[in-house]
Amino acid sequence: MSRVDIKNVWKIYEGNVEAVQDLNFFIEDGEFLAVLGPSGCGKSTTLRMIAGLEDITEGEIRFDGKVVNNLSPSERNLALAFESYALYARLNVHENIAFPMRAKGMSRAEADKKVMWIADILNVTDILKKKPGSLSGGHKQRVNLCRALVRQPNITLLDEPISHMDVRVRANMRARIRRLHDELKLTTIYVTHDQEEAVSLADRVAVMNHAKLQQIGTVDEIWNHPANRFVATFVGEPEMNFIKGRIENKNQVSISMKDGKSILPFHGTVDEKSVGSEITVGVRPQQVRLYMDGNDGIPGVVDLTQFQGESVIVTVILDDLDMSEVKAVVEADWLPAPGEKVRLEMAPEAIHLFDGEMPILQ
């Protein structure tokens, strides 16, 4: 295992293209960190710099306190698995998995033993004699993972390693990857654009956008205390709702309705200078409560319903001045029909307030 420190790291390509800007974070010894973000945000470039496949323009990368900027990938004791397979076409699956161990001088018997062990965990035992050309994309990715993880490296770097697998298989593979991480006590950095993968696998998540780190923390920290509106939007499915509002006082916000205004209390406080200002109210769909009766809450009309098995995503058009669209996740035993009038409530602790991109609750 190893601790990884990223200190003031930049990657600038020819033409002054800034792929990564002043990146600072660490990965604890034995931690599973997911680097999450949209395409082009800099996450894969970050992984490639850690691996030694990309030069660093500025800054330092340290493994257990040692600067590795000038070390080759082979000198860093890494395991790499990328979205592309890079399997040896002339070798069968067993030989592909064994290759990095045999190249390091391991005996054939010991290498074969390790191949069978990892093949059993990642469920590729039945294809060990096949050549890569006869495999599906999903099977190729499994073999790629086997070859990366069988060496039991100090640091494991995984870049979209299961993206080509179907949904059912991906869920199973996530569990197997996490099991391997825990059993082998690995330090794992996992790059993905899929928040479900990040949330289900990682101890902490680093969210990137536009070449910059936006926030790093546990899933709970990012879910409940997003550092900015991008993080609030990108993490969470369905994404966070946003409604125009106005700060009434240090503990209440209002939403302008067609026949007055709705007052919402919130936990925390805002600066006295913010009172009276226009802001954005954010609330996650899972924290919106819907009622058919009563006079409390915000009035609205059901627009759409999306059945999700045990839950239903209900889209409501509010009766506010902007006719805001709000999504709520409710249990499947109650399915309001489009056109029905409902009332929405939001618990004070569920409300987030944003001034532009930045949260203002203290």
Residue pairs with C-beta under 8 A, 6 or more apart in sequence:
1 29
1 30
1 154
1 185
1 186
1 187
2 29
2 63
2 64
2 77
2 154
2 155
2 187
3 26
3 27
3 28
3 29
3 63
3 64
3 65
3 187
4 26
4 27
4 50
4 61
4 62
4 63
4 155
4 187
4 189
5 26
5 60
5 61
5 62
5 65
6 23
6 24
6 25
6 26
6 46
6 50
6 59
6 61
7 24
7 59
7 60
7 61
7 62
8 22
8 23
8 24
8 58
8 59
8 60
9 20
9 22
9 23
9 24
9 46
9 49
9 56
9 58
9 59
9 60
9 61
10 18
10 20
10 21
10 22
10 23
10 56
10 57
10 58
10 59
11 18
11 19
11 20
11 42
11 45
11 46
11 49
11 54
11 56
11 57
12 18
12 19
12 57
12 58
13 19
18 211
19 42
19 45
19 211
20 42
20 45
20 46
20 49
20 211
21 42
21 211
21 212
22 59
22 212
23 42
23 46
23 59
23 212
23 213
24 213
25 206
25 213
25 216
27 33
27 187
27 189
28 187
29 64
29 187
30 185
30 186
30 187
31 187
31 188
31 203
31 204
32 178
32 181
32 186
32 188
32 190
32 201
32 202
32 203
33 188
33 189
33 190
33 202
33 203
33 204
33 205
33 206
34 190
34 191
34 192
34 197
34 198
34 201
34 202
34 204
34 205
34 206
35 43
35 46
35 47
35 189
35 190
35 191
35 192
35 205
35 206
35 208
36 43
36 192
36 193
36 194
36 195
36 198
36 205
36 206
36 207
36 208
36 234
36 235
37 43
37 193
37 207
37 208
37 209
37 214
37 234
38 193
38 209
38 234
39 193
41 208
41 209
41 210
41 211
42 208
42 210
42 211
42 212
43 191
43 193
43 208
44 159
44 160
44 191
45 54
46 191
46 208
47 157
47 159
47 189
47 191
48 54
49 55
49 56
49 61
50 61
50 78
50 155
50 157
50 189
51 73
51 76
51 78
51 80
51 157
52 68
52 71
52 72
52 73
52 75
52 76
52 78
53 73
56 69
60 67
60 69
61 67
61 68
61 69
62 68
63 76
63 154
63 155
68 75
68 76
73 80
76 155
77 153
77 154
77 155
78 153
78 154
78 155
78 156
78 157
79 148
79 149
79 151
79 153
79 155
79 156
79 157
80 148
80 157
80 159
81 144
81 145
81 147
81 148
81 149
81 156
81 157
81 158
81 159
81 161
82 144
82 159
82 160
82 161
83 159
83 160
83 161
83 163
83 164
85 132
85 140
85 141
85 143
85 144
86 144
87 96
87 132
87 140
87 143
87 144
87 147
88 95
88 96
88 99
88 132
89 131
89 132
89 133
90 131
91 99
91 131
91 132
92 128
92 129
92 130
92 131
93 119
93 124
93 127
93 128
93 129
93 130
93 131
93 132
93 135
93 143
94 112
94 115
94 119
94 128
94 129
96 132
96 143
96 147
97 115
97 118
97 119
97 128
97 143
97 146
97 147
97 150
98 108
98 111
98 112
98 114
98 115
98 150
99 147
100 147
100 150
100 151
101 110
101 111
101 114
101 150
101 151
102 108
102 111
104 151
106 114
114 150
115 128
115 146
115 150
116 125
117 150
118 146
118 149
118 150
119 125
119 128
119 146
121 176
121 179
121 180
122 142
122 145
122 146
122 149
122 173
122 176
122 180
123 142
123 172
123 176
124 139
124 142
124 143
124 146
127 135
127 139
127 143
132 140
132 143
135 143
137 164
137 165
138 164
138 165
138 166
138 169
140 164
141 161
141 162
141 163
141 164
141 165
142 165
142 173
144 161
145 158
145 161
145 162
145 173
145 177
148 156
148 158
148 161
149 156
149 180
149 184
149 186
152 184
152 186
153 186
154 187
155 186
155 187
155 188
155 189
156 181
156 186
156 187
156 188
156 189
157 188
157 189
157 191
158 177
158 188
158 189
158 190
158 191
159 191
160 191
160 192
160 193
161 177
161 190
162 169
162 170
162 173
162 174
162 177
162 197
163 192
163 194
165 173
170 197
174 197
174 200
174 201
177 190
177 201
178 200
178 201
180 186
181 188
190 197
190 198
190 201
190 202
192 198
195 234
195 235
195 236
195 237
196 237
198 205
198 219
199 205
199 219
199 235
202 219
203 218
204 216
204 217
204 218
205 216
205 217
205 218
205 219
205 222
205 235
206 213
206 215
206 216
207 213
207 214
207 215
207 216
207 222
207 230
207 231
207 234
207 235
208 214
209 230
209 234
214 227
214 228
214 230
214 231
215 222
215 226
215 227
215 228
215 231
217 225
222 231
222 235
223 235
223 236
223 284
225 359
226 232
226 235
226 240
226 352
226 359
227 359
228 354
228 357
228 358
228 359
229 242
229 280
229 282
229 354
229 356
229 357
229 358
229 359
230 357
232 239
232 240
232 282
232 352
232 354
232 359
233 239
233 240
236 284
236 285
238 285
238 313
238 327
238 329
240 282
240 283
240 284
240 285
240 352
241 282
241 283
241 284
241 285
241 288
241 324
241 325
241 326
241 327
242 280
242 281
242 282
242 324
242 354
243 255
243 280
243 281
243 282
243 283
243 318
243 320
243 322
243 324
243 326
244 255
244 256
244 278
244 280
244 281
244 320
244 321
244 322
244 324
245 253
245 254
245 255
245 264
245 278
245 279
245 280
245 281
245 353
246 253
246 254
246 255
246 256
246 276
246 277
246 278
246 279
247 253
247 270
247 274
247 275
247 276
247 277
247 279
247 353
248 254
248 263
248 275
249 275
250 269
250 270
250 272
250 275
251 265
251 266
251 269
252 263
252 264
252 265
252 266
253 263
253 264
253 266
253 279
253 281
253 351
253 353
254 261
254 262
254 263
254 264
255 261
255 262
255 264
255 281
255 298
255 318
255 320
256 320
256 321
257 298
257 299
257 318
257 319
257 320
257 321
258 319
258 320
258 321
259 319
262 297
262 298
262 320
264 281
264 346
264 348
264 351
265 348
266 348
266 351
266 353
266 361
267 348
267 349
267 351
267 361
268 361
268 362
269 361
269 362
270 353
270 360
270 361
270 362
271 360
271 362
274 355
274 360
277 355
279 353
279 354
279 355
279 360
280 353
280 354
280 355
281 351
281 352
281 353
282 351
282 352
282 353
282 354
283 326
283 346
283 350
283 351
283 352
284 350
285 313
285 326
285 327
285 328
285 329
286 329
287 346
287 347
287 350
288 326
288 327
288 328
288 329
288 344
288 345
288 346
288 350
289 297
289 328
289 344
289 345
289 346
289 347
290 314
290 316
290 328
290 330
290 336
290 342
290 343
290 344
291 297
291 342
291 343
291 344
291 345
292 336
292 340
292 341
292 342
292 343
293 343
294 343
295 343
296 343
296 345
297 343
297 344
297 345
298 318
298 319
298 320
298 343
298 344
298 345
299 318
299 319
299 341
299 342
299 343
299 344
300 316
300 317
300 318
300 319
300 326
300 341
300 342
300 343
300 344
301 316
301 317
301 319
301 339
301 340
301 341
301 342
302 314
302 315
302 316
302 336
302 337
302 338
302 339
302 340
302 341
302 342
303 315
303 316
303 317
303 325
303 338
304 314
304 315
304 338
305 312
305 313
305 314
305 315
305 335
305 336
305 337
305 338
306 312
306 313
306 314
306 315
307 332
307 335
308 329
308 332
309 332
310 331
310 332
311 329
311 330
311 331
311 332
312 329
312 330
312 331
312 332
312 334
312 335
313 327
313 328
313 329
314 327
314 328
314 329
314 330
314 336
314 342
315 325
315 326
315 327
316 325
316 326
316 327
316 328
316 342
316 344
317 323
317 324
317 325
317 326
318 324
318 325
318 326
318 344
326 344
328 344
330 336
336 342
351 361
352 359
352 361
353 359
353 360
353 361
354 360
